[in-house]
Amino acid sequence: MNNPRPFLESLFRAAIAAAQPSLCLPAHLPQVPEGRTLVFGAGKASAAMAKAVEDNWPGDLRGLVVTRHGYETPCSRIEIVRAAHPVPDDAGLNAARRMLEMAGGLTEKDLVLCLVSGGGSALLPLPMPGLTLAEKQDISRSLLKCGAAIGEMNCVRRHLSSIKGGRLAAACFPAKVVTLLISDVPGDNPMDIASGPTVADTTTCADALSILEKYKIGVPSSVRKALADGTAESVKPGDPRLENGIVKLIATPRMALEKAAALAEANGVRPHILGDALEGEARKLGRDMASLAEEARFKPPCVLLSGGETTVTVTGNGRGGRNVEFLLSLGLALKGRGRVYALAGDTDGVDGMEEIAGAYLAPDSLARARAAGIDPAASLANNDGHGFFQSLGDSIVTGPTLTNVNDFRAVLLDDAPG
């Protein structure tokens, strides 16, 4: 293939396009109710979801949606609030508090549309009683650095919240609650998407406490007591306040991978979808993917596609993200072997703390870095994937994509020199 990078970038764009709310949301809208329609939302895709609702809703509605700075989409009837992500701020806290206030006084004739996507956990940071926002920010930073899996992080978030873990839906009772989800989590479990503000939680306070202890994350003594005695428990399956709830997945990582696979096949490259829920340390997955690229069952030209959400245990002080960490580890494991190219990026356009989606890896990437005086192994040890790829001009920058179906990885095994 003469131009591997444009090909891989086209697959990434196809995956992102498959999860655009304007395309995937309208078909899932419910009927207009006899009473009022109230819209709540949180996540990086939530403002675009709100716009899709406004453009396709025949009746009256009002509402409040909170999204990440830069991900806002203008709406005329639904208020859009911008807040910080991944470390929460006052804007998100106040928006969450207002949602609970707006939910008061609803009746069984009313409808609540909840628009939920990845990022909603940080954007709805209303702490449980006895926990301050500053303390929750510290806990969030610790969870982001310690290598906890997303399911573990969200278990803790649900139990330290006054709105997540089904609490928002409970506040809306007896209204009908329809939740439309864009999944960014491995396995597409609704309780893990934005920590499930409208769905029952099957995990417990004891689970949350165990995770905090596992990663040695401190919490105030009053909060620890509330977790230990169960008074901070979330809303559980079978709770009558959730009986009027309907939950629909409208976009998933699998759908995005399938769209990319179809495009690859149309270009004469056989796709292999390895899974949409790959987890674990990013650098280990990089090594594993290098081994897969060597397997005889994968005949070039082909592309290995995968999704999911890896983790990074931060030990350095570089500008890292899980996708660039994966790519740098992959490159080191491949040792410059020819005709293997890769792209990895977050479909929301943000990998780690950077406004960079991910990066592109070529067979000569490590050699070019060394020629520029950059040690790839040292960059990996310092968690500096973004610094490494940016110095080569191989960062992938999309800007806000207005959706989020988790990470996208494509490893191209070419049959001819590029």
PEURDA-V268476 format. One record per backbone hydrogen bond with DSSP energy under -0.5 kcal/mol. NH is the residue of the N-H (numbers start at 1). CO is the residue of the C=O. E is the energy in kcal/mol with one decimal. If there is no record, write none. Layout:
NH&CO&E / NH&CO&E
This chain:
7&3&-1.4 / 8&4&-2.7 / 9&5&-2.8 / 10&6&-1.9 / 11&7&-1.6 / 12&8&-2.0 / 13&9&-2.5 / 14&10&-2.0 / 15&11&-2.1 / 16&12&-2.1 / 17&13&-2.7 / 18&14&-1.7 / 19&15&-0.5 / 19&16&-1.3 / 20&17&-1.6 / 23&20&-1.7 / 24&20&-2.1 / 25&21&-2.3 / 26&21&-0.5 / 28&25&-2.6 / 29&26&-1.5 / 35&109&-2.4 / 38&111&-2.8 / 39&62&-2.5 / 40&113&-2.7 / 41&64&-1.3 / 42&115&-2.1 / 43&66&-1.6 / 44&118&-2.8 / 46&43&-0.7 / 49&45&-2.2 / 50&46&-2.4 / 51&47&-2.2 / 52&48&-1.8 / 53&49&-2.0 / 54&50&-2.8 / 55&51&-2.4 / 56&52&-0.7 / 56&53&-1.2 / 57&53&-1.1 / 58&56&-0.6 / 62&37&-1.4 / 63&77&-0.8 / 64&39&-2.5 / 65&79&-2.8 / 66&41&-2.2 / 67&81&-2.8 / 69&83&-1.4 / 71&68&-2.5 / 79&63&-2.4 / 79&77&-0.5 / 81&65&-3.2 / 81&79&-0.6 / 83&67&-2.4 / 88&86&-0.6 / 93&89&-1.9 / 94&90&-3.0 / 95&91&-1.9 / 96&92&-2.3 / 97&93&-2.3 / 98&94&-2.3 / 99&95&-2.1 / 100&96&-1.8 / 101&97&-1.8 / 102&98&-2.8 / 103&99&-1.7 / 104&100&-0.5 / 104&101&-1.1 / 106&103&-1.2 / 110&107&-1.6 / 111&36&-2.9 / 112&176&-3.0 / 113&38&-2.8 / 113&111&-0.5 / 114&112&-0.6 / 114&178&-2.8 / 115&40&-2.9 / 115&113&-0.6 / 116&114&-0.7 / 116&180&-2.4 / 117&42&-2.1 / 118&182&-0.6 / 118&404&-0.6 / 120&117&-1.5 / 123&119&-1.3 / 124&120&-1.0 / 124&121&-0.6 / 126&124&-0.8 / 127&125&-0.9 / 128&160&-1.9 / 131&128&-1.9 / 136&132&-2.2 / 137&133&-2.7 / 138&134&-2.0 / 139&135&-2.1 / 140&136&-2.5 / 141&137&-2.4 / 142&138&-2.1 / 143&139&-2.5 / 144&140&-2.1 / 145&141&-1.3 / 146&142&-1.6 / 148&143&-0.7 / 153&149&-2.5 / 154&150&-2.5 / 155&151&-1.6 / 156&152&-1.9 / 157&153&-2.4 / 158&154&-2.6 / 159&155&-1.5 / 160&156&-1.2 / 160&157&-0.6 / 161&158&-1.0 / 162&126&-2.5 / 165&195&-2.0 / 166&196&-2.4 / 167&164&-0.9 / 168&163&-1.6 / 168&197&-1.3 / 169&197&-1.6 / 170&166&-2.0 / 171&167&-1.7 / 172&168&-1.2 / 173&169&-0.8 / 173&170&-0.7 / 175&172&-2.2 / 176&110&-2.2 / 177&244&-1.6 / 178&112&-2.8 / 178&176&-0.5 / 179&177&-0.6 / 179&246&-3.3 / 180&114&-2.9 / 180&178&-0.5 / 181&179&-0.5 / 181&248&-3.0 / 182&116&-2.1 / 183&181&-0.6 / 183&251&-2.6 / 188&185&-1.9 / 190&188&-0.5 / 192&189&-2.3 / 193&189&-0.7 / 193&190&-0.7 / 194&192&-0.8 / 195&192&-0.7 / 196&193&-1.5 / 199&196&-0.8 / 201&235&-3.1 / 202&200&-0.5 / 208&204&-2.0 / 209&205&-2.7 / 210&206&-2.1 / 211&207&-1.9 / 212&208&-2.2 / 213&209&-2.1 / 214&210&-2.4 / 215&211&-2.0 / 216&213&-0.8 / 217&212&-2.9 / 218&216&-0.6 / 224&220&-2.6 / 225&221&-2.3 / 226&222&-1.9 / 227&223&-2.2 / 228&224&-2.6 / 229&225&-2.6 / 230&226&-0.5 / 231&226&-0.6 / 232&226&-1.6 / 233&230&-1.5 / 235&165&-2.1 / 239&236&-1.8 / 242&239&-2.1 / 243&240&-1.3 / 245&242&-1.7 / 246&177&-2.7 / 248&179&-2.9 / 250&181&-2.9 / 250&248&-0.6 / 251&181&-1.1 / 256&252&-1.6 / 257&253&-2.4 / 258&254&-2.5 / 259&255&-1.7 / 260&256&-1.9 / 261&257&-2.6 / 262&258&-2.2 / 263&259&-1.7 / 264&260&-2.3 / 265&261&-2.5 / 266&262&-1.9 / 267&263&-1.0 / 267&264&-0.8 / 268&265&-1.9 / 269&264&-2.4 / 270&268&-0.5 / 270&301&-1.6 / 272&303&-2.4 / 274&272&-0.8 / 274&305&-3.2 / 275&305&-0.6 / 278&307&-2.0 / 282&311&-2.8 / 285&281&-2.2 / 286&282&-1.9 / 287&283&-1.7 / 288&284&-2.7 / 289&285&-2.7 / 290&286&-1.7 / 291&287&-1.7 / 292&288&-2.1 / 293&289&-2.0 / 294&290&-0.6 / 294&291&-1.0 / 295&292&-1.6 / 298&295&-1.5 / 299&297&-0.9 / 300&298&-0.5 / 301&413&-0.6 / 302&413&-1.8 / 303&270&-2.3 / 304&411&-2.8 / 305&272&-2.8 / 305&303&-0.7 / 306&409&-2.0 / 307&275&-2.4 / 308&407&-0.6 / 309&278&-1.1 / 311&280&-2.3 / 314&145&-1.9 / 314&312&-0.9 / 318&382&-2.3 / 320&318&-1.2 / 325&321&-2.2 / 326&322&-1.9 / 327&323&-2.2 / 328&324&-2.4 / 329&325&-2.2 / 330&326&-2.6 / 331&327&-2.7 / 332&328&-2.1 / 333&329&-2.2 / 334&330&-2.2 / 335&331&-1.4 / 336&331&-0.8 / 337&334&-1.4 / 340&337&-0.6 / 341&412&-2.4 / 342&361&-2.5 / 343&410&-2.3 / 344&359&-1.8 / 345&408&-2.4 / 346&357&-2.3 / 347&406&-2.1 / 349&346&-2.2 / 351&354&-0.6 / 351&356&-2.4 / 352&350&-0.7 / 353&320&-0.7 / 354&351&-1.3 / 356&354&-1.1 / 357&396&-1.6 / 358&396&-1.5 / 359&344&-2.0 / 360&394&-2.2 / 361&342&-3.2 / 365&362&-1.8 / 368&364&-2.6 / 369&365&-2.1 / 370&366&-2.5 / 371&367&-2.2 / 372&368&-1.1 / 372&369&-0.6 / 373&370&-1.7 / 374&369&-2.8 / 376&374&-0.7 / 379&375&-2.2 / 380&376&-2.2 / 381&377&-2.5 / 382&378&-1.6 / 383&380&-1.9 / 384&379&-2.9 / 386&319&-1.9 / 388&384&-2.1 / 389&385&-2.5 / 390&386&-2.4 / 391&387&-1.5 / 392&388&-0.7 / 393&390&-1.1 / 394&389&-2.6 / 396&358&-2.5 / 397&395&-0.6 / 398&396&-0.5 / 401&348&-1.0 / 407&308&-1.7 / 408&345&-2.8 / 409&306&-2.3 / 410&343&-2.8 / 411&304&-2.1 / 412&341&-3.0 / 412&410&-0.6 / 413&302&-3.1 / 413&411&-0.5 / 414&339&-2.5 / 414&412&-0.7
